Amino acid sequence: MTATPGENPVLTFEGKRYDLNALPDDLKELVRGMQVADAQLRMHEDTLKVLAVGRQSMAMQLNDRLKDVTPLPDQG
């Protein structure tokens, strides 16, 4: 959804533009719900990135610390 100051908000959806103020209330509610869902998705994507970096750091620490530990012999 895009809006410029002083103009009516415009919903752009699947290549078409709509006057947001002219939409029925139930459609406005759907648009708000999608905005919330989009915000939550962005937040969780950012969280996943942070977790991935943290996990990578822990793997590097584990690898470094295991250098001083004798591994079990290979089975075979």
C-alpha positions in Angstrom: 0.0 0.0 0.0 1.3 3.4 -0.9 0.2 6.9 0.2 1.5 10.4 -0.3 0.9 13.2 2.2 -2.3 15.2 1.3 -3.7 12.4 -0.9 -6.0 9.6 -0.3 -4.2 6.3 0.6 -3.9 4.0 -2.4 -3.9 0.2 -2.2 -1.7 -1.4 -4.9 -2.5 -5.1 -5.1 -1.5 -7.5 -7.9 -0.8 -4.6 -10.2 -4.0 -2.7 -9.7 -4.6 0.5 -7.6 -7.6 1.1 -5.4 -8.7 4.1 -3.3 -8.4 2.7 0.2 -10.9 5.0 1.7 -13.5 3.9 -0.8 -13.2 0.2 0.1 -15.8 -1.4 2.4 -14.8 -1.8 6.0 -14.3 -5.5 5.8 -11.8 -5.1 3.0 -10.0 -2.3 5.0 -9.7 -4.8 7.8 -8.2 -7.4 5.5 -5.7 -4.9 4.3 -4.8 -4.0 7.9 -4.5 -7.8 8.6 -2.1 -8.2 5.7 0.0 -5.3 6.9 0.3 -6.8 10.3 1.2 -10.2 8.8 3.8 -8.6 6.6 5.3 -6.8 9.6 5.4 -10.0 11.6 7.0 -11.9 8.7 9.7 -9.3 8.4 10.3 -9.4 12.2 10.6 -13.2 12.2 12.8 -13.2 9.1 15.1 -10.8 11.0 15.0 -13.1 14.0 15.9 -16.1 11.9 18.9 -14.2 10.5 20.1 -13.4 14.1 19.6 -17.0 15.1 21.6 -18.2 12.1 24.5 -15.9 12.9 24.5 -17.0 16.5 24.4 -20.6 15.6 27.3 -20.1 13.2 29.3 -18.4 15.9 28.6 -21.3 18.3 29.6 -23.8 15.6 32.9 -22.0 15.2 33.5 -22.0 18.9 32.7 -25.7 19.1 35.0 -26.4 16.3 37.8 -24.4 17.9 37.3 -26.0 21.4 37.1 -29.6 19.9 40.6 -29.2 18.6 41.9 -30.0 22.1 39.7 -33.1 22.4 40.7 -36.5 21.1 37.8 -37.9 18.8 36.7 -41.4 18.9 38.3 -43.7 16.3 36.5 -44.1 13.0 34.4 -47.2 12.8 34.9 -49.3 9.8 
